[in-house]
Amino acid sequence: MLLRPRRLRIETARMTLRLPVHSDFRGWASLRQQSADFLIPWEPSWAPEHLSRRAFANRVYWAQRATSGGTALPLFLISRATSEVLGAITLDNIRRGPSQAGTLGYWIGQPHARQGYMREAIEAVVHHGFTALDLSRVEAACLPENAASRGVLEKCGFKYEGVAQSYLQINGRWRNHVLYANLRGDRRGRTGAG
């Protein structure tokens, strides 16, 4: 399904989720730099130019192409109260045909952590994936010791599915990840008829 990237907005109670634009650079770079110690243990190694304007411009162009092509939905979390970047969420690796699935990734700036923003964003993106994108399955993976990430996934209806060995390189090392999924019309864990 092709999307019109410039018009795409998902509204939540406190945020607008939208594609990154070039004018987001300063706020994004500042938040990432300020939150580096908080984020680095959970992310792939940052390239030396990670926080550069050029790398950010490439990110903006990739977001537009990926959204237009229907392969990913990379969104910034923008506070409606302050207009600042709070973090980001991406529904990536969107697969069509018999799979109808995508993979969720996300980060939140340290000053905004544990305030419910990511739960709000995940619920909105999963709903959008199931309704507007007609996905059947949204997957997510995180490090086993990342209690905050596991907790927010579980609160958003994701169910634990297992462990993937050497799933991603995180902070320079191949790491196992726990796998979660949220299914449209999920009945796992429910009992009784109805």
C-alpha positions as CSV (number, residue, x, y, z in Angstrom):
1,M,0.0,0.0,0.0
2,L,1.5,3.3,-1.1
3,L,1.2,6.2,1.3
4,R,1.4,10.0,0.9
5,P,4.3,10.7,3.2
6,R,3.9,14.5,3.6
7,R,0.2,14.2,4.8
8,L,0.7,11.2,7.1
9,R,-0.1,12.1,10.7
10,I,-1.2,10.0,13.6
11,E,-2.7,11.9,16.5
12,T,-2.6,10.6,20.0
13,A,-3.8,12.2,23.3
14,R,-0.5,14.2,23.7
15,M,1.4,13.8,20.5
16,T,1.5,14.0,16.7
17,L,3.3,11.1,15.1
18,R,4.7,12.2,11.8
19,L,7.6,11.8,9.4
20,P,10.9,13.6,10.2
21,V,11.5,16.9,8.4
22,H,14.8,18.8,7.9
23,S,13.8,21.4,10.5
24,D,13.7,18.7,13.2
25,F,17.5,18.3,13.0
26,R,18.5,20.5,15.9
27,G,15.9,19.1,18.3
28,W,16.6,15.5,17.3
29,A,20.4,15.9,17.5
30,S,20.2,17.6,20.9
31,L,17.9,15.0,22.3
32,R,20.0,12.1,21.0
33,Q,23.2,13.7,22.4
34,Q,21.6,14.4,25.7
35,S,20.3,10.9,25.9
36,A,23.3,9.0,24.6
37,D,24.2,7.2,27.8
38,F,20.6,6.2,28.2
39,L,20.2,4.9,24.6
40,I,23.6,3.4,23.6
41,P,23.3,0.2,25.7
42,W,20.1,-0.7,23.7
43,E,21.0,0.3,20.1
44,P,23.3,-0.6,17.3
45,S,26.6,1.2,17.5
46,W,26.4,4.9,16.5
47,A,28.5,5.7,13.4
48,P,30.9,8.7,14.0
49,E,28.6,10.9,11.9
50,H,25.4,9.7,13.6
51,L,24.5,13.2,14.9
52,S,25.6,15.1,11.8
53,R,23.3,17.2,9.7
54,R,24.1,15.1,6.6
55,A,23.2,11.9,8.3
56,F,20.0,13.4,9.4
57,A,19.2,14.6,5.9
58,N,19.7,11.1,4.7
59,R,17.4,9.8,7.4
60,V,14.7,12.3,6.2
61,Y,15.0,11.2,2.6
62,W,15.0,7.5,3.6
63,A,11.8,8.1,5.6
64,Q,10.1,9.7,2.6
65,R,11.1,6.9,0.2
66,A,10.3,4.1,2.6
67,T,6.9,5.5,3.4
68,S,6.1,6.1,-0.3
69,G,7.2,2.6,-1.2
70,G,5.2,1.1,1.7
71,T,8.2,-0.7,3.2
72,A,8.4,1.3,6.5
73,L,6.7,4.0,8.5
74,P,9.3,6.0,10.4
75,L,7.7,8.6,12.7
76,F,8.9,11.2,15.1
77,L,7.0,11.6,18.4
78,I,6.2,15.4,18.6
79,S,4.7,16.9,21.7
80,R,1.6,18.9,20.9
81,A,2.2,21.0,24.1
82,T,5.8,22.0,23.3
83,S,6.3,21.0,19.6
84,E,9.6,19.2,20.6
85,V,10.8,15.8,19.4
86,L,10.3,13.3,22.2
87,G,11.6,10.2,20.4
88,A,10.8,8.0,17.4
89,I,8.9,4.9,16.4
90,T,9.3,2.9,13.2
91,L,7.2,0.2,11.7
92,D,9.8,-1.3,9.4
93,N,10.3,-4.3,7.2
94,I,6.6,-4.2,6.1
95,R,5.9,-7.4,4.3
96,R,2.9,-8.0,2.1
97,G,1.3,-11.1,0.6
98,P,0.7,-14.0,2.9
99,S,2.7,-12.4,5.7
100,Q,1.0,-9.0,6.1
101,A,3.5,-8.1,8.9
102,G,5.9,-5.4,10.1
103,T,8.6,-5.0,12.8
104,L,8.4,-2.2,15.4
105,G,11.4,-0.3,16.7
106,Y,11.4,2.7,18.9
107,W,13.4,5.0,21.2
108,I,12.5,7.8,23.7
109,G,14.7,10.6,24.9
110,Q,15.8,10.2,28.5
111,P,13.9,13.3,29.7
112,H,10.7,11.9,28.4
113,A,11.1,8.3,29.6
114,R,8.6,6.6,31.9
115,Q,5.8,9.2,31.2
116,G,3.7,7.0,29.0
117,Y,4.6,8.5,25.7
118,M,6.0,5.3,24.2
119,R,2.9,3.3,25.2
120,E,0.7,6.0,23.6
121,A,2.9,5.9,20.4
122,I,3.0,2.0,20.2
123,E,-0.8,1.7,20.6
124,A,-1.4,4.3,17.9
125,V,1.1,2.8,15.4
126,V,-0.2,-0.8,16.0
127,H,-3.8,0.4,15.5
128,H,-2.7,2.2,12.3
129,G,-0.9,-0.9,11.1
130,F,-3.9,-3.1,11.6
131,T,-6.5,-0.7,10.2
132,A,-4.9,1.6,7.6
133,L,-2.1,-0.8,6.5
134,D,-4.2,-4.0,6.8
135,L,-1.4,-5.8,8.7
136,S,-2.1,-9.0,10.5
137,R,1.0,-9.1,12.7
138,V,3.3,-6.5,14.3
139,E,6.5,-7.9,15.7
140,A,9.1,-6.4,18.1
141,A,12.3,-7.5,19.7
142,C,14.4,-6.3,22.6
143,L,17.3,-7.3,24.8
144,P,16.2,-9.7,27.6
145,E,17.4,-7.4,30.3
146,N,15.5,-4.3,28.9
147,A,12.7,-4.4,31.5
148,A,11.3,-1.1,30.4
149,S,10.9,-2.1,26.8
150,R,9.5,-5.5,27.7
151,G,7.0,-3.9,30.0
152,V,5.7,-1.4,27.5
153,L,5.3,-4.1,24.9
154,E,3.3,-6.3,27.3
155,K,1.2,-3.3,28.4
156,C,0.4,-2.7,24.7
157,G,-0.9,-6.3,24.1
158,F,2.3,-7.9,22.7
159,K,2.8,-11.5,23.7
160,Y,6.2,-13.1,24.3
161,E,7.1,-15.6,21.5
162,G,10.6,-16.8,22.2
163,V,14.3,-15.9,21.9
164,A,16.3,-15.2,18.7
165,Q,19.9,-16.1,19.1
166,S,22.4,-13.4,17.9
167,Y,19.5,-11.4,16.5
168,L,21.1,-7.9,16.2
169,Q,24.4,-6.2,16.8
170,I,23.8,-4.0,19.8
171,N,26.6,-1.6,21.0
172,G,29.1,-3.6,18.9
173,R,28.1,-7.2,20.0
174,W,25.8,-9.8,18.6
175,R,23.0,-10.1,21.1
176,N,20.1,-12.5,21.8
177,H,16.7,-10.8,21.7
178,V,13.3,-11.7,23.2
179,L,10.6,-11.7,20.5
180,Y,7.1,-10.3,20.9
181,A,4.2,-10.0,18.6
182,N,0.8,-8.4,18.5
183,L,-1.8,-10.0,16.3
184,R,-4.9,-8.4,14.8
185,G,-7.8,-10.1,16.6
186,D,-5.4,-11.8,18.9
187,R,-7.0,-14.5,21.1
188,R,-3.8,-15.9,22.7
189,G,-4.2,-16.1,26.4
190,R,-7.9,-15.7,26.4
191,T,-10.2,-18.3,27.8
192,G,-13.8,-19.3,27.1
193,A,-16.0,-18.5,24.2
194,G,-16.6,-15.1,22.9
